[in-house]
Every structure is written in C-alpha cells, then in structure tokens.
Amino acid sequence: MPQQATQSYTQLRQIIEVTRFRTVTRTGQYTEETHYYITSLDEEPEELAYKIRKHWAIENQLHYVLDVAYGEDDSRVRTKNAATNLSLIRKIALNLLRKSPQPGSIKIKRMRCAVSDEQRENVLKNIMMR
C-alpha cells in the first residue's frame, strides 16, 4: 500500500473492494458497480461483507420509506442548506411516526397527522410520555 495514500489513516487495517451486481426485475436492466471501503477492523472478509450488507440494507430501507412516504426523490429543493434541513426534519418525523402505537403504515399515519390536530398531538404526546 503506498505510504502517501495511507499516512493520514493511522488505524487503517484493510481496504475492501465490493462489486455489486443488480438486475431490475421490471426492466431487466443489469448494472455492475464497484465500491471501495477502508476500515480499522481486523476481521475476516466474510464478516466484513456481512457488516457491509447489513449497513446497506438499513440505508436502503430508510431511503425507500423516505421516498414512498415523503417523495424525497422528487424534491427539487436545492437552495443552500434547505435539502439537508428538510431531510433531517423528514427523518425526525419518520422516527416519531414509527414510535406511534396507532395502526397503519407510515404514509397513513403521516396523512392522519396532516389533517388532524388531535392525531398530531397524540403522536407528540406518545413521545413525551416515554
């Protein structure tokens, strides 16, 4: 490993290359992507692969919910920090709705809160009581 590239990573143990293959079921479109990771972990490749898959499963599930419930991919907010701020607000709202004991999907809970002050208060009260 070139000294110059790694000198600022004093705890670096491994550089990992992951190639992902994906076929979109609807269209049959095939893609292949290569990603690189650096880590201070000194573990076997199988354990690192498991951790990487677990991380991306969580990321993909969060992204999917944010896109379905909030239409995040369609957002055209680009001014200064607005996109980052809105993303943070969406994630806070998502966490509040997930903790709500009311039945229904996130999208349904969100719509109920949008049209009812009482529903919105119930979601917030539930958090305050914990």
Secondary structure per residue as TSV (DSSP state, phi and psi in degrees):
chain	resnum	aa	ss	phi	psi
A	1	M	-	360.0	130.1
A	2	P	-	-61.8	130.4
A	3	Q	H	-56.8	-43.6
A	4	Q	H	-58.9	-42.3
A	5	A	H	-72.3	-23.7
A	6	T	H	-112.8	-1.1
A	7	Q	T	-63.3	-29.1
A	8	S	T	-84.1	-4.9
A	9	Y	-	-109.8	80.9
A	10	T	T	-68.4	-24.8
A	11	Q	T	-98.8	7.9
A	12	L	-	-61.0	126.8
A	13	R	-	-113.4	-36.6
A	14	Q	E	-147.0	151.1
A	15	I	E	-114.7	130.5
A	16	I	E	-117.5	135.5
A	17	E	E	-111.4	126.1
A	18	V	E	-123.4	125.7
A	19	T	E	-107.2	124.8
A	20	R	E	-107.5	134.2
A	21	F	E	-113.5	136.1
A	22	R	E	-144.3	137.8
A	23	T	E	-123.3	123.0
A	24	V	-	-77.4	118.9
A	25	T	T	-58.8	-44.9
A	26	R	T	-61.7	-44.2
A	27	T	T	-104.5	-17.2
A	28	G	-	77.2	5.5
A	29	Q	-	-66.7	132.3
A	30	Y	E	-110.1	133.4
A	31	T	E	-132.4	153.5
A	32	E	E	-136.1	127.6
A	33	E	E	-130.6	143.1
A	34	T	E	-115.0	130.0
A	35	H	E	-122.2	149.7
A	36	Y	E	-121.4	140.3
A	37	Y	E	-129.9	149.5
A	38	I	E	-118.2	148.4
A	39	T	E	-149.9	152.6
A	40	S	S	-94.6	-3.3
A	41	L	-	-74.6	142.6
A	42	D	-	-114.6	72.8
A	43	E	-	-125.0	167.6
A	44	E	-	-69.4	153.2
A	45	P	H	-55.9	-36.9
A	46	E	H	-63.8	-40.1
A	47	E	H	-68.5	-41.2
A	48	L	H	-65.4	-40.6
A	49	A	H	-61.9	-41.5
A	50	Y	H	-60.1	-45.6
A	51	K	H	-65.2	-39.0
A	52	I	H	-65.8	-44.9
A	53	R	H	-62.1	-41.3
A	54	K	H	-62.9	-44.5
A	55	H	H	-59.1	-47.8
A	56	W	H	-72.0	-28.0
A	57	A	H	-63.5	-43.4
A	58	I	H	-63.9	-46.7
A	59	E	H	-59.6	-45.7
A	60	N	H	-65.7	-38.9
A	61	Q	H	-65.6	-42.1
A	62	L	H	-63.9	-46.6
A	63	H	H	-61.0	-42.6
A	64	Y	H	-60.3	-47.6
A	65	V	H	-63.6	-44.2
A	66	L	H	-62.6	-36.1
A	67	D	H	-73.8	-42.8
A	68	V	H	-71.1	-47.2
A	69	A	H	-77.8	-33.0
A	70	Y	H	-119.3	-3.7
A	71	G	-	60.4	37.5
A	72	E	G	-59.1	-36.7
A	73	D	G	-66.1	-26.2
A	74	D	G	-86.3	-7.6
A	75	S	-	-64.9	133.6
A	76	R	-	-110.5	17.8
A	77	V	-	-70.0	122.3
A	78	R	-	-134.2	-5.0
A	79	T	S	-75.5	124.3
A	80	K	T	43.4	-120.7
A	81	N	T	-95.4	8.9
A	82	A	H	-58.5	-43.3
A	83	A	H	-62.8	-42.9
A	84	T	H	-66.0	-43.7
A	85	N	H	-63.5	-44.4
A	86	L	H	-64.9	-38.0
A	87	S	H	-62.0	-42.2
A	88	L	H	-63.8	-44.0
A	89	I	H	-62.4	-41.6
A	90	R	H	-61.5	-41.3
A	91	K	H	-68.2	-37.7
A	92	I	H	-63.9	-46.9
A	93	A	H	-61.5	-41.3
A	94	L	H	-60.4	-45.1
A	95	N	H	-63.9	-39.3
A	96	L	H	-62.5	-44.5
A	97	L	H	-67.5	-36.5
A	98	R	H	-63.3	-34.1
A	99	K	H	-81.2	-11.5
A	100	S	-	-70.8	131.3
A	101	P	-	-77.1	-5.1
A	102	Q	S	-63.1	145.3
A	103	P	S	-73.4	157.7
A	104	G	S	116.1	164.4
A	105	S	-	-73.9	170.8
A	106	I	H	-59.6	-42.8
A	107	K	H	-62.2	-41.6
A	108	I	H	-67.6	-45.0
A	109	K	H	-60.3	-41.0
A	110	R	H	-63.4	-43.5
A	111	M	H	-66.5	-39.0
A	112	R	H	-59.6	-44.5
A	113	C	H	-65.6	-31.7
A	114	A	H	-69.0	-31.2
A	115	V	H	-104.7	-6.9
A	116	S	-	-135.1	118.0
A	117	D	H	-60.8	-36.5
A	118	E	H	-63.8	-44.7
A	119	Q	H	-62.0	-43.9
A	120	R	H	-61.1	-44.0
A	121	E	H	-63.7	-39.6
A	122	N	H	-61.8	-41.3
A	123	V	H	-63.2	-45.0
A	124	L	H	-70.0	-38.5
A	125	K	H	-62.6	-40.5
A	126	N	H	-58.5	-38.4
A	127	I	H	-71.1	-41.6
A	128	M	H	-65.6	-27.9
A	129	M	H	-78.8	-16.5
A	130	R	-	-80.3	360.0
